[in-house]
Amino acid sequence: MRARLTAFATVAAGGFLLQVATLAALTMTLAWPYVPATAVAVEVAVLHNFWWHERWTWSDRSLPAGSGRQRLLRYHLTTATTSIAGNLLLTAGFVELAHVPVVAANIAAVGAMAAANFFVADRWVFAR
């Protein structure tokens, strides 16, 4: 379990950096509004994380050939949906209610979603 948690945290950290970089580029360079920029940035991170979780974090729970699409669908229905919805709601809440800068608000939102995402991924998405 410790190795899986370490792999999960490593993948999540990489996805997080990619998400923040995407969000910063979309909002600061391209002047996108933060809500659609957050949704796109989260989706980029979700696809990154799925790819690495499939090949590393839960590589011992391989599916038969052709089943990857089913697992990706489950991942999006749970972890990705939770991440996108949670990130959008929490980022907006931190920005609008607490007046936190958008990138810092998104960092806080990601941290809040990490434990829920591990549990869902371990128990359902990548279950044996």
C-alpha positions, 0 to 999 in steps of 0.5 A: 500500500505504501508503494501505491500511495507513493506512486499515486502522490508522484503521479498526482504531483506531476499532474498538479504541476501540469494543471497549474501550468496549463491554468496559468498559461490559459488565464495569464497568457491567453486571458481566458476566464478562470472557470473554463480555464480551470475545466481545461486544466483539470482535464489535461491533468486527469488524462495525464494522471490516468495514463500514469496510474494505468501504467505505474500506480495500478499496473498490477491490476491490468485489464484484458486487451481492449478494456482500457476504454472501459477503465478510462470511462470509469475514471472519468465518471468518478475521479475526473468528474469529482476533480473537475466539479470539485476544482471548479466549485472550490476554485470559484468559492476560494476566488469569489468568497475568500478573494484568493488569487486564482492559481492559489485557489486552484492549488487549495482545491486540488489538495482538498480532492486528493484523498477522495480521488485515491479512494475512488481510484483504488476501490473502483476504477482500478479494482481487481 
